[in-house]
Amino acid sequence: MVLNGPRIVSVPYSATVTLDWSVADVIRITLTGNIQITNSNAYDGQRCTLELTQDAIGGRSVILTSEVRFGTDIIAYAPSSTPNAMDRLGFMFNQSAGKYDVVALVTGYV
């Protein structure tokens, strides 16, 4: 039996980045500065996982642009500030709304 896992891509840090979800289900970025993230190219219902890791300095800020939508259970995202801490954000793309709905958030893996 062959099991296909998620497509995982590491993206180099840039102060502004557009993530292309047509090539990945999991995208990893190590933050070496503050960042603004835009999401693009997911298909309807796609589950997208974003892994953000602070560098050895930590304290990097993250701005998610307007295509990200929060609900009443997860109302915002404040990144971990601890050096080397990793956060995971789970999105599900909603084609009819044109939004990446935040459906999971776990912070502070060290």
C-alpha positions in Angstrom: 0.0 0.0 0.0 1.3 3.4 -0.9 0.3 6.3 1.3 0.5 9.8 0.0 1.3 12.4 2.7 0.9 16.2 2.6 3.0 18.2 0.2 5.4 20.1 2.4 7.4 23.2 1.2 9.8 25.4 3.1 9.6 29.0 1.9 12.6 31.4 2.5 11.9 34.4 4.8 10.9 37.7 3.1 9.3 40.7 4.8 6.3 40.2 2.5 5.4 36.8 1.1 2.6 35.3 -0.9 2.1 31.6 -0.2 1.1 29.5 -3.2 -1.1 26.7 -1.8 -1.4 25.0 -5.2 2.1 23.5 -4.6 1.8 22.6 -0.9 -0.5 21.6 1.9 2.1 22.5 4.6 4.3 25.6 4.3 7.1 26.3 6.7 8.8 29.6 7.3 11.5 30.6 9.7 11.0 34.2 10.8 14.2 36.2 10.7 12.3 39.5 10.7 8.7 40.8 10.9 6.5 39.4 8.1 3.3 40.1 6.2 1.7 36.9 4.7 -0.8 36.7 1.8 -2.4 33.4 0.8 -3.2 32.4 -2.7 -4.2 29.6 -5.1 -5.9 27.0 -2.8 -8.7 24.9 -4.1 -12.2 24.9 -2.4 -12.0 22.9 0.8 -8.2 22.6 0.8 -6.7 22.2 4.3 -3.6 24.3 4.6 -1.1 24.3 7.5 1.3 27.1 8.0 4.2 26.5 10.3 6.0 29.7 11.5 9.1 29.3 13.6 10.8 32.2 15.4 14.6 32.4 14.8 17.1 32.4 17.7 16.2 36.0 18.5 12.4 35.6 18.6 9.8 38.3 18.9 9.0 38.6 15.2 5.6 39.9 14.4 3.2 38.4 11.8 0.5 40.1 9.8 -2.1 38.0 8.0 -3.8 39.9 5.2 -7.5 40.3 4.6 -8.1 36.9 2.9 -7.7 35.2 6.3 -10.9 35.0 8.3 -11.3 34.3 12.0 -14.4 32.9 13.6 -15.8 33.1 17.1 -13.7 30.3 18.6 -10.3 31.5 17.2 -10.7 35.3 17.0 -7.0 36.4 16.4 -3.5 35.2 16.1 -0.7 36.5 18.3 2.6 34.7 17.4 4.8 33.1 20.0 7.7 35.4 20.8 10.0 32.9 22.4 13.2 32.2 20.4 12.9 29.1 18.2 9.2 28.6 19.1 7.0 27.2 16.3 3.3 28.0 15.8 0.9 26.0 13.6 -2.1 27.7 11.9 -4.6 25.6 10.1 -6.7 27.1 7.3 -9.6 25.7 5.2 -10.1 27.6 2.0 -13.7 28.7 1.4 -14.1 29.3 -2.3 -17.5 31.0 -2.2 -16.2 33.6 0.4 -12.7 33.8 -1.1 -11.4 33.3 2.4 -8.9 31.2 4.3 -10.8 30.3 7.4 -8.7 29.7 10.5 -9.8 26.3 11.8 -6.9 25.5 14.1 -4.2 27.3 16.0 -1.5 25.9 18.3 1.4 28.0 19.5 4.6 27.7 21.3 6.3 24.4 20.3 9.9 24.6 21.4 
